[in-house]
Amino acid sequence: MFFTFVIAQAFLSMLCVMKSGIFFFFSAWIVVMGLFALFFVPETKGVSIDDIKDSVWKRHWYWKRFMHQNDEHDR
């Protein structure tokens, strides 16, 4: 909610300075967020909540480096 407040406070000032460029500014952030979701948020459809760690996070190309193969908590 804090960042929503910051954006709301800055929006009018940005609109006056950037004019139509504000559309491109926010659309660029939407593209960045979409690419982040596409590459870094794995698909969990059809996977039970208990199996997410083993079948999703440990096999993801980026997040697997942060997952330990032999966690004591897995047992």
PyMOL Python script that loads the backbone (N, CA, C, O; Angstrom):
from pymol import cmd

cmd.read_pdbstr("""\
ATOM      1  N   MET A   1       0.816  -1.189   0.000  1.00  0.00           N
ATOM      2  CA  MET A   1       0.000   0.000   0.000  1.00  0.00           C
ATOM      3  C   MET A   1       0.865   1.261   0.000  1.00  0.00           C
ATOM      4  O   MET A   1       0.456   2.308  -0.501  1.00  0.00           O
ATOM      5  N   PHE A   2       2.047   1.145   0.560  1.00  0.00           N
ATOM      6  CA  PHE A   2       2.939   2.296   0.574  1.00  0.00           C
ATOM      7  C   PHE A   2       3.320   2.720  -0.838  1.00  0.00           C
ATOM      8  O   PHE A   2       3.312   3.908  -1.162  1.00  0.00           O
ATOM      9  N   PHE A   3       3.655   1.732  -1.683  1.00  0.00           N
ATOM     10  CA  PHE A   3       4.058   2.068  -3.052  1.00  0.00           C
ATOM     11  C   PHE A   3       2.881   2.581  -3.878  1.00  0.00           C
ATOM     12  O   PHE A   3       3.072   3.401  -4.776  1.00  0.00           O
ATOM     13  N   THR A   4       1.676   2.115  -3.591  1.00  0.00           N
ATOM     14  CA  THR A   4       0.492   2.662  -4.246  1.00  0.00           C
ATOM     15  C   THR A   4       0.327   4.132  -3.884  1.00  0.00           C
ATOM     16  O   THR A   4      -0.008   4.956  -4.736  1.00  0.00           O
ATOM     17  N   PHE A   5       0.562   4.455  -2.623  1.00  0.00           N
ATOM     18  CA  PHE A   5       0.504   5.846  -2.174  1.00  0.00           C
ATOM     19  C   PHE A   5       1.564   6.688  -2.879  1.00  0.00           C
ATOM     20  O   PHE A   5       1.279   7.803  -3.316  1.00  0.00           O
ATOM     21  N   VAL A   6       2.783   6.164  -2.992  1.00  0.00           N
ATOM     22  CA  VAL A   6       3.866   6.897  -3.652  1.00  0.00           C
ATOM     23  C   VAL A   6       3.536   7.150  -5.121  1.00  0.00           C
ATOM     24  O   VAL A   6       3.743   8.253  -5.627  1.00  0.00           O
ATOM     25  N   ILE A   7       3.027   6.135  -5.797  1.00  0.00           N
ATOM     26  CA  ILE A   7       2.663   6.304  -7.207  1.00  0.00           C
ATOM     27  C   ILE A   7       1.537   7.320  -7.357  1.00  0.00           C
ATOM     28  O   ILE A   7       1.567   8.154  -8.261  1.00  0.00           O
ATOM     29  N   ALA A   8       0.547   7.253  -6.476  1.00  0.00           N
ATOM     30  CA  ALA A   8      -0.564   8.216  -6.546  1.00  0.00           C
ATOM     31  C   ALA A   8      -0.083   9.643  -6.323  1.00  0.00           C
ATOM     32  O   ALA A   8      -0.578  10.568  -6.966  1.00  0.00           O
ATOM     33  N   GLN A   9       0.871   9.831  -5.424  1.00  0.00           N
ATOM     34  CA  GLN A   9       1.383  11.173  -5.160  1.00  0.00           C
ATOM     35  C   GLN A   9       2.260  11.688  -6.302  1.00  0.00           C
ATOM     36  O   GLN A   9       2.273  12.886  -6.585  1.00  0.00           O
ATOM     37  N   ALA A  10       2.981  10.797  -6.948  1.00  0.00           N
ATOM     38  CA  ALA A  10       3.907  11.214  -8.003  1.00  0.00           C
ATOM     39  C   ALA A  10       3.249  11.288  -9.374  1.00  0.00           C
ATOM     40  O   ALA A  10       3.808  11.888 -10.292  1.00  0.00           O
ATOM     41  N   PHE A  11       2.076  10.690  -9.528  1.00  0.00           N
ATOM     42  CA  PHE A  11       1.478  10.562 -10.857  1.00  0.00           C
ATOM     43  C   PHE A  11       1.213  11.922 -11.516  1.00  0.00           C
ATOM     44  O   PHE A  11       1.587  12.118 -12.672  1.00  0.00           O
ATOM     45  N   LEU A  12       0.594  12.839 -10.826  1.00  0.00           N
ATOM     46  CA  LEU A  12       0.268  14.130 -11.447  1.00  0.00           C
ATOM     47  C   LEU A  12       1.518  14.920 -11.820  1.00  0.00           C
ATOM     48  O   LEU A  12       1.562  15.542 -12.881  1.00  0.00           O
ATOM     49  N   SER A  13       2.520  14.902 -10.968  1.00  0.00           N
ATOM     50  CA  SER A  13       3.775  15.593 -11.294  1.00  0.00           C
ATOM     51  C   SER A  13       4.434  14.960 -12.513  1.00  0.00           C
ATOM     52  O   SER A  13       4.940  15.657 -13.393  1.00  0.00           O
ATOM     53  N   MET A  14       4.421  13.627 -12.553  1.00  0.00           N
ATOM     54  CA  MET A  14       4.998  12.931 -13.706  1.00  0.00           C
ATOM     55  C   MET A  14       4.202  13.224 -14.970  1.00  0.00           C
ATOM     56  O   MET A  14       4.781  13.384 -16.044  1.00  0.00           O
ATOM     57  N   LEU A  15       2.884  13.295 -14.851  1.00  0.00           N
ATOM     58  CA  LEU A  15       2.037  13.579 -16.008  1.00  0.00           C
ATOM     59  C   LEU A  15       2.335  14.959 -16.579  1.00  0.00           C
ATOM     60  O   LEU A  15       2.381  15.129 -17.798  1.00  0.00           O
ATOM     61  N   CYS A  16       2.539  15.947 -15.708  1.00  0.00           N
ATOM     62  CA  CYS A  16       2.840  17.301 -16.178  1.00  0.00           C
ATOM     63  C   CYS A  16       4.192  17.366 -16.887  1.00  0.00           C
ATOM     64  O   CYS A  16       4.349  18.101 -17.862  1.00  0.00           O
ATOM     65  N   VAL A  17       5.156  16.608 -16.404  1.00  0.00           N
ATOM     66  CA  VAL A  17       6.500  16.659 -16.983  1.00  0.00           C
ATOM     67  C   VAL A  17       6.604  15.766 -18.216  1.00  0.00           C
ATOM     68  O   VAL A  17       7.141  16.179 -19.244  1.00  0.00           O
ATOM     69  N   MET A  18       6.091  14.541 -18.110  1.00  0.00           N
ATOM     70  CA  MET A  18       6.298  13.552 -19.164  1.00  0.00           C
ATOM     71  C   MET A  18       5.214  13.567 -20.238  1.00  0.00           C
ATOM     72  O   MET A  18       5.424  13.058 -21.339  1.00  0.00           O
ATOM     73  N   LYS A  19       4.058  14.147 -19.924  1.00  0.00           N
ATOM     74  CA  LYS A  19       2.903  14.185 -20.822  1.00  0.00           C
ATOM     75  C   LYS A  19       2.551  12.774 -21.306  1.00  0.00           C
ATOM     76  O   LYS A  19       2.233  11.926 -20.473  1.00  0.00           O
ATOM     77  N   SER A  20       2.592  12.493 -22.573  1.00  0.00           N
ATOM     78  CA  SER A  20       2.198  11.163 -23.041  1.00  0.00           C
ATOM     79  C   SER A  20       3.279  10.120 -22.763  1.00  0.00           C
ATOM     80  O   SER A  20       3.023   8.922 -22.885  1.00  0.00           O
ATOM     81  N   GLY A  21       4.466  10.552 -22.395  1.00  0.00           N
ATOM     82  CA  GLY A  21       5.544   9.627 -22.062  1.00  0.00           C
ATOM     83  C   GLY A  21       5.250   8.799 -20.825  1.00  0.00           C
ATOM     84  O   GLY A  21       5.857   7.749 -20.616  1.00  0.00           O
ATOM     85  N   ILE A  22       4.315   9.271 -20.000  1.00  0.00           N
ATOM     86  CA  ILE A  22       3.960   8.511 -18.806  1.00  0.00           C
ATOM     87  C   ILE A  22       3.325   7.175 -19.189  1.00  0.00           C
ATOM     88  O   ILE A  22       3.454   6.191 -18.461  1.00  0.00           O
ATOM     89  N   PHE A  23       2.640   7.144 -20.329  1.00  0.00           N
ATOM     90  CA  PHE A  23       2.078   5.889 -20.820  1.00  0.00           C
ATOM     91  C   PHE A  23       3.197   4.889 -21.094  1.00  0.00           C
ATOM     92  O   PHE A  23       3.089   3.723 -20.714  1.00  0.00           O
ATOM     93  N   PHE A  24       4.258   5.325 -21.741  1.00  0.00           N
ATOM     94  CA  PHE A  24       5.376   4.455 -22.057  1.00  0.00           C
ATOM     95  C   PHE A  24       6.149   4.055 -20.797  1.00  0.00           C
ATOM     96  O   PHE A  24       6.671   2.943 -20.715  1.00  0.00           O
ATOM     97  N   PHE A  25       6.221   4.951 -19.825  1.00  0.00           N
ATOM     98  CA  PHE A  25       6.882   4.647 -18.559  1.00  0.00           C
ATOM     99  C   PHE A  25       6.176   3.489 -17.852  1.00  0.00           C
ATOM    100  O   PHE A  25       6.821   2.516 -17.462  1.00  0.00           O
ATOM    101  N   PHE A  26       4.866   3.589 -17.688  1.00  0.00           N
ATOM    102  CA  PHE A  26       4.130   2.533 -16.997  1.00  0.00           C
ATOM    103  C   PHE A  26       4.010   1.273 -17.848  1.00  0.00           C
ATOM    104  O   PHE A  26       3.984   0.170 -17.302  1.00  0.00           O
ATOM    105  N   SER A  27       3.938   1.407 -19.153  1.00  0.00           N
ATOM    106  CA  SER A  27       3.877   0.208 -19.992  1.00  0.00           C
ATOM    107  C   SER A  27       5.214  -0.541 -19.966  1.00  0.00           C
ATOM    108  O   SER A  27       5.232  -1.768 -20.062  1.00  0.00           O
ATOM    109  N   ALA A  28       6.324   0.177 -19.838  1.00  0.00           N
ATOM    110  CA  ALA A  28       7.625  -0.481 -19.716  1.00  0.00           C
ATOM    111  C   ALA A  28       7.693  -1.278 -18.420  1.00  0.00           C
ATOM    112  O   ALA A  28       8.241  -2.381 -18.405  1.00  0.00           O
ATOM    113  N   TRP A  29       7.147  -0.742 -17.333  1.00  0.00           N
ATOM    114  CA  TRP A  29       7.121  -1.484 -16.070  1.00  0.00           C
ATOM    115  C   TRP A  29       6.229  -2.711 -16.155  1.00  0.00           C
ATOM    116  O   TRP A  29       6.531  -3.738 -15.549  1.00  0.00           O
ATOM    117  N   ILE A  30       5.142  -2.617 -16.894  1.00  0.00           N
ATOM    118  CA  ILE A  30       4.275  -3.778 -17.085  1.00  0.00           C
ATOM    119  C   ILE A  30       5.015  -4.872 -17.858  1.00  0.00           C
ATOM    120  O   ILE A  30       4.874  -6.055 -17.549  1.00  0.00           O
ATOM    121  N   VAL A  31       5.794  -4.482 -18.851  1.00  0.00           N
ATOM    122  CA  VAL A  31       6.589  -5.463 -19.603  1.00  0.00           C
ATOM    123  C   VAL A  31       7.629  -6.109 -18.693  1.00  0.00           C
ATOM    124  O   VAL A  31       7.820  -7.324 -18.744  1.00  0.00           O
ATOM    125  N   VAL A  32       8.302  -5.317 -17.863  1.00  0.00           N
ATOM    126  CA  VAL A  32       9.299  -5.848 -16.931  1.00  0.00           C
ATOM    127  C   VAL A  32       8.643  -6.835 -15.964  1.00  0.00           C
ATOM    128  O   VAL A  32       9.184  -7.915 -15.723  1.00  0.00           O
ATOM    129  N   MET A  33       7.490  -6.478 -15.410  1.00  0.00           N
ATOM    130  CA  MET A  33       6.804  -7.371 -14.472  1.00  0.00           C
ATOM    131  C   MET A  33       6.314  -8.633 -15.167  1.00  0.00           C
ATOM    132  O   MET A  33       6.353  -9.716 -14.583  1.00  0.00           O
ATOM    133  N   GLY A  34       5.860  -8.509 -16.390  1.00  0.00           N
ATOM    134  CA  GLY A  34       5.417  -9.674 -17.141  1.00  0.00           C
ATOM    135  C   GLY A  34       6.555 -10.632 -17.440  1.00  0.00           C
ATOM    136  O   GLY A  34       6.391 -11.848 -17.335  1.00  0.00           O
ATOM    137  N   LEU A  35       7.709 -10.092 -17.811  1.00  0.00           N
ATOM    138  CA  LEU A  35       8.877 -10.934 -18.065  1.00  0.00           C
ATOM    139  C   LEU A  35       9.367 -11.609 -16.787  1.00  0.00           C
ATOM    140  O   LEU A  35       9.788 -12.766 -16.811  1.00  0.00           O
ATOM    141  N   PHE A  36       9.309 -10.882 -15.676  1.00  0.00           N
ATOM    142  CA  PHE A  36       9.681 -11.488 -14.400  1.00  0.00           C
ATOM    143  C   PHE A  36       8.760 -12.664 -14.081  1.00  0.00           C
ATOM    144  O   PHE A  36       9.230 -13.732 -13.689  1.00  0.00           O
ATOM    145  N   ALA A  37       7.472 -12.475 -14.243  1.00  0.00           N
ATOM    146  CA  ALA A  37       6.519 -13.561 -13.972  1.00  0.00           C
ATOM    147  C   ALA A  37       6.721 -14.720 -14.935  1.00  0.00           C
ATOM    148  O   ALA A  37       6.609 -15.880 -14.537  1.00  0.00           O
ATOM    149  N   LEU A  38       7.011 -14.431 -16.167  1.00  0.00           N
ATOM    150  CA  LEU A  38       7.196 -15.478 -17.166  1.00  0.00           C
ATOM    151  C   LEU A  38       8.414 -16.350 -16.872  1.00  0.00           C
ATOM    152  O   LEU A  38       8.354 -17.571 -17.018  1.00  0.00           O
ATOM    153  N   PHE A  39       9.518 -15.727 -16.458  1.00  0.00           N
ATOM    154  CA  PHE A  39      10.760 -16.464 -16.282  1.00  0.00           C
ATOM    155  C   PHE A  39      11.044 -16.915 -14.848  1.00  0.00           C
ATOM    156  O   PHE A  39      11.746 -17.907 -14.651  1.00  0.00           O
ATOM    157  N   PHE A  40      10.520 -16.216 -13.849  1.00  0.00           N
ATOM    158  CA  PHE A  40      10.904 -16.510 -12.471  1.00  0.00           C
ATOM    159  C   PHE A  40       9.791 -17.057 -11.592  1.00  0.00           C
ATOM    160  O   PHE A  40      10.071 -17.486 -10.472  1.00  0.00           O
ATOM    161  N   VAL A  41       8.549 -17.064 -12.044  1.00  0.00           N
ATOM    162  CA  VAL A  41       7.453 -17.613 -11.257  1.00  0.00           C
ATOM    163  C   VAL A  41       7.008 -18.899 -11.936  1.00  0.00           C
ATOM    164  O   VAL A  41       6.392 -18.857 -13.001  1.00  0.00           O
ATOM    165  N   PRO A  42       7.316 -20.044 -11.329  1.00  0.00           N
ATOM    166  CA  PRO A  42       7.006 -21.316 -11.986  1.00  0.00           C
ATOM    167  C   PRO A  42       5.511 -21.636 -11.959  1.00  0.00           C
ATOM    168  O   PRO A  42       4.772 -21.170 -11.091  1.00  0.00           O
ATOM    169  N   GLU A  43       5.092 -22.434 -12.921  1.00  0.00           N
ATOM    170  CA  GLU A  43       3.699 -22.876 -13.012  1.00  0.00           C
ATOM    171  C   GLU A  43       3.424 -23.910 -11.939  1.00  0.00           C
ATOM    172  O   GLU A  43       4.203 -24.848 -11.771  1.00  0.00           O
ATOM    173  N   THR A  44       2.323 -23.753 -11.205  1.00  0.00           N
ATOM    174  CA  THR A  44       1.968 -24.693 -10.143  1.00  0.00           C
ATOM    175  C   THR A  44       0.606 -25.334 -10.384  1.00  0.00           C
ATOM    176  O   THR A  44       0.037 -25.931  -9.471  1.00  0.00           O
ATOM    177  N   LYS A  45       0.082 -25.220 -11.582  1.00  0.00           N
ATOM    178  CA  LYS A  45      -1.223 -25.794 -11.881  1.00  0.00           C
ATOM    179  C   LYS A  45      -1.161 -27.318 -11.790  1.00  0.00           C
ATOM    180  O   LYS A  45      -0.296 -27.953 -12.393  1.00  0.00           O
ATOM    181  N   GLY A  46      -2.082 -27.888 -11.034  1.00  0.00           N
ATOM    182  CA  GLY A  46      -2.164 -29.327 -10.902  1.00  0.00           C
ATOM    183  C   GLY A  46      -1.174 -29.935  -9.919  1.00  0.00           C
ATOM    184  O   GLY A  46      -1.085 -31.158  -9.810  1.00  0.00           O
ATOM    185  N   VAL A  47      -0.425 -29.092  -9.197  1.00  0.00           N
ATOM    186  CA  VAL A  47       0.545 -29.589  -8.232  1.00  0.00           C
ATOM    187  C   VAL A  47      -0.008 -29.338  -6.831  1.00  0.00           C
ATOM    188  O   VAL A  47      -0.431 -28.225  -6.517  1.00  0.00           O
ATOM    189  N   SER A  48      -0.005 -30.369  -5.995  1.00  0.00           N
ATOM    190  CA  SER A  48      -0.520 -30.188  -4.639  1.00  0.00           C
ATOM    191  C   SER A  48       0.436 -29.323  -3.830  1.00  0.00           C
ATOM    192  O   SER A  48       1.620 -29.213  -4.149  1.00  0.00           O
ATOM    193  N   ILE A  49      -0.093 -28.716  -2.788  1.00  0.00           N
ATOM    194  CA  ILE A  49       0.708 -27.800  -1.975  1.00  0.00           C
ATOM    195  C   ILE A  49       1.883 -28.514  -1.310  1.00  0.00           C
ATOM    196  O   ILE A  49       2.920 -27.901  -1.055  1.00  0.00           O
ATOM    197  N   ASP A  50       1.726 -29.796  -1.031  1.00  0.00           N
ATOM    198  CA  ASP A  50       2.801 -30.551  -0.394  1.00  0.00           C
ATOM    199  C   ASP A  50       3.937 -30.870  -1.358  1.00  0.00           C
ATOM    200  O   ASP A  50       5.075 -31.057  -0.927  1.00  0.00           O
ATOM    201  N   ASP A  51       3.650 -30.934  -2.639  1.00  0.00           N
ATOM    202  CA  ASP A  51       4.649 -31.304  -3.635  1.00  0.00           C
ATOM    203  C   ASP A  51       5.311 -30.118  -4.327  1.00  0.00           C
ATOM    204  O   ASP A  51       6.180 -30.306  -5.179  1.00  0.00           O
ATOM    205  N   ILE A  52       4.916 -28.915  -3.976  1.00  0.00           N
ATOM    206  CA  ILE A  52       5.439 -27.736  -4.686  1.00  0.00           C
ATOM    207  C   ILE A  52       6.945 -27.596  -4.510  1.00  0.00           C
ATOM    208  O   ILE A  52       7.649 -27.282  -5.469  1.00  0.00           O
ATOM    209  N   LYS A  53       7.449 -27.824  -3.302  1.00  0.00           N
ATOM    210  CA  LYS A  53       8.884 -27.652  -3.071  1.00  0.00           C
ATOM    211  C   LYS A  53       9.705 -28.636  -3.903  1.00  0.00           C
ATOM    212  O   LYS A  53      10.705 -28.259  -4.514  1.00  0.00           O
ATOM    213  N   ASP A  54       9.281 -29.881  -3.923  1.00  0.00           N
ATOM    214  CA  ASP A  54      10.054 -30.894  -4.638  1.00  0.00           C
ATOM    215  C   ASP A  54       9.873 -30.835  -6.147  1.00  0.00           C
ATOM    216  O   ASP A  54      10.846 -30.945  -6.893  1.00  0.00           O
ATOM    217  N   SER A  55       8.651 -30.666  -6.597  1.00  0.00           N
ATOM    218  CA  SER A  55       8.412 -30.785  -8.029  1.00  0.00           C
ATOM    219  C   SER A  55       8.475 -29.461  -8.787  1.00  0.00           C
ATOM    220  O   SER A  55       8.536 -29.457 -10.017  1.00  0.00           O
ATOM    221  N   VAL A  56       8.460 -28.347  -8.073  1.00  0.00           N
ATOM    222  CA  VAL A  56       8.466 -27.055  -8.771  1.00  0.00           C
ATOM    223  C   VAL A  56       9.745 -26.275  -8.488  1.00  0.00           C
ATOM    224  O   VAL A  56      10.489 -25.957  -9.416  1.00  0.00           O
ATOM    225  N   TRP A  57      10.011 -25.964  -7.234  1.00  0.00           N
ATOM    226  CA  TRP A  57      11.132 -25.092  -6.904  1.00  0.00           C
ATOM    227  C   TRP A  57      12.484 -25.758  -7.143  1.00  0.00           C
ATOM    228  O   TRP A  57      13.419 -25.103  -7.603  1.00  0.00           O
ATOM    229  N   LYS A  58      12.599 -27.046  -6.839  1.00  0.00           N
ATOM    230  CA  LYS A  58      13.885 -27.726  -7.018  1.00  0.00           C
ATOM    231  C   LYS A  58      14.214 -27.989  -8.480  1.00  0.00           C
ATOM    232  O   LYS A  58      15.372 -28.258  -8.798  1.00  0.00           O
ATOM    233  N   ARG A  59      13.249 -27.923  -9.370  1.00  0.00           N
ATOM    234  CA  ARG A  59      13.493 -28.165 -10.803  1.00  0.00           C
ATOM    235  C   ARG A  59      13.569 -26.889 -11.635  1.00  0.00           C
ATOM    236  O   ARG A  59      13.943 -26.938 -12.807  1.00  0.00           O
ATOM    237  N   HIS A  60      13.221 -25.747 -11.044  1.00  0.00           N
ATOM    238  CA  HIS A  60      13.239 -24.480 -11.781  1.00  0.00           C
ATOM    239  C   HIS A  60      14.681 -24.083 -12.074  1.00  0.00           C
ATOM    240  O   HIS A  60      15.557 -24.266 -11.229  1.00  0.00           O
ATOM    241  N   TRP A  61      14.935 -23.545 -13.258  1.00  0.00           N
ATOM    242  CA  TRP A  61      16.300 -23.251 -13.703  1.00  0.00           C
ATOM    243  C   TRP A  61      17.007 -22.228 -12.820  1.00  0.00           C
ATOM    244  O   TRP A  61      18.233 -22.268 -12.719  1.00  0.00           O
ATOM    245  N   TYR A  62      16.287 -21.323 -12.183  1.00  0.00           N
ATOM    246  CA  TYR A  62      16.923 -20.306 -11.348  1.00  0.00           C
ATOM    247  C   TYR A  62      16.831 -20.637  -9.862  1.00  0.00           C
ATOM    248  O   TYR A  62      17.829 -20.548  -9.149  1.00  0.00           O
ATOM    249  N   TRP A  63      15.659 -21.014  -9.393  1.00  0.00           N
ATOM    250  CA  TRP A  63      15.435 -21.202  -7.968  1.00  0.00           C
ATOM    251  C   TRP A  63      16.076 -22.467  -7.415  1.00  0.00           C
ATOM    252  O   TRP A  63      16.224 -22.595  -6.199  1.00  0.00           O
ATOM    253  N   LYS A  64      16.456 -23.397  -8.270  1.00  0.00           N
ATOM    254  CA  LYS A  64      17.048 -24.632  -7.759  1.00  0.00           C
ATOM    255  C   LYS A  64      18.392 -24.394  -7.074  1.00  0.00           C
ATOM    256  O   LYS A  64      18.802 -25.195  -6.233  1.00  0.00           O
ATOM    257  N   ARG A  65      19.078 -23.318  -7.415  1.00  0.00           N
ATOM    258  CA  ARG A  65      20.363 -23.044  -6.758  1.00  0.00           C
ATOM    259  C   ARG A  65      20.186 -22.605  -5.308  1.00  0.00           C
ATOM    260  O   ARG A  65      21.147 -22.631  -4.540  1.00  0.00           O
ATOM    261  N   PHE A  66      18.984 -22.205  -4.923  1.00  0.00           N
ATOM    262  CA  PHE A  66      18.706 -21.817  -3.545  1.00  0.00           C
ATOM    263  C   PHE A  66      18.071 -22.935  -2.737  1.00  0.00           C
ATOM    264  O   PHE A  66      17.877 -22.791  -1.530  1.00  0.00           O
ATOM    265  N   MET A  67      17.749 -24.032  -3.377  1.00  0.00           N
ATOM    266  CA  MET A  67      17.127 -25.172  -2.710  1.00  0.00           C
ATOM    267  C   MET A  67      18.194 -26.221  -2.436  1.00  0.00           C
ATOM    268  O   MET A  67      18.950 -26.587  -3.336  1.00  0.00           O
ATOM    269  N   HIS A  68      18.260 -26.699  -1.225  1.00  0.00           N
ATOM    270  CA  HIS A  68      19.229 -27.729  -0.861  1.00  0.00           C
ATOM    271  C   HIS A  68      18.656 -29.090  -1.227  1.00  0.00           C
ATOM    272  O   HIS A  68      17.469 -29.340  -1.018  1.00  0.00           O
ATOM    273  N   GLN A  69      19.464 -29.943  -1.754  1.00  0.00           N
ATOM    274  CA  GLN A  69      19.012 -31.272  -2.182  1.00  0.00           C
ATOM    275  C   GLN A  69      18.640 -32.149  -1.002  1.00  0.00           C
ATOM    276  O   GLN A  69      17.685 -32.920  -1.091  1.00  0.00           O
ATOM    277  N   ASN A  70      19.361 -32.053   0.086  1.00  0.00           N
ATOM    278  CA  ASN A  70      19.116 -32.928   1.241  1.00  0.00           C
ATOM    279  C   ASN A  70      18.713 -32.100   2.456  1.00  0.00           C
ATOM    280  O   ASN A  70      19.438 -32.049   3.450  1.00  0.00           O
ATOM    281  N   ASP A  71      17.553 -31.451   2.371  1.00  0.00           N
ATOM    282  CA  ASP A  71      17.058 -30.693   3.507  1.00  0.00           C
ATOM    283  C   ASP A  71      16.641 -31.636   4.632  1.00  0.00           C
ATOM    284  O   ASP A  71      16.024 -32.671   4.383  1.00  0.00           O
ATOM    285  N   GLU A  72      16.976 -31.278   5.858  1.00  0.00           N
ATOM    286  CA  GLU A  72      16.540 -32.063   7.011  1.00  0.00           C
ATOM    287  C   GLU A  72      15.036 -31.901   7.228  1.00  0.00           C
ATOM    288  O   GLU A  72      14.390 -32.779   7.799  1.00  0.00           O
ATOM    289  N   HIS A  73      14.483 -30.780   6.773  1.00  0.00           N
ATOM    290  CA  HIS A  73      13.057 -30.515   6.969  1.00  0.00           C
ATOM    291  C   HIS A  73      12.198 -31.333   6.041  1.00  0.00           C
ATOM    292  O   HIS A  73      11.000 -31.469   6.286  1.00  0.00           O
ATOM    293  N   ASP A  74      12.765 -31.888   4.974  1.00  0.00           N
ATOM    294  CA  ASP A  74      11.996 -32.676   4.021  1.00  0.00           C
ATOM    295  C   ASP A  74      11.597 -34.033   4.593  1.00  0.00           C
ATOM    296  O   ASP A  74      10.622 -34.638   4.146  1.00  0.00           O
ATOM    297  N   ARG A  75      12.331 -34.496   5.556  1.00  0.00           N
ATOM    298  CA  ARG A  75      12.090 -35.840   6.084  1.00  0.00           C
ATOM    299  C   ARG A  75      11.033 -35.873   7.117  1.00  0.00           C
ATOM    300  O   ARG A  75      10.724 -36.939   7.650  1.00  0.00           O
TER     301      ARG A  75
END
""", "prot")
cmd.dss("prot")
cmd.show_as("cartoon", "prot")
cmd.util.cbc("prot")
cmd.orient("prot")
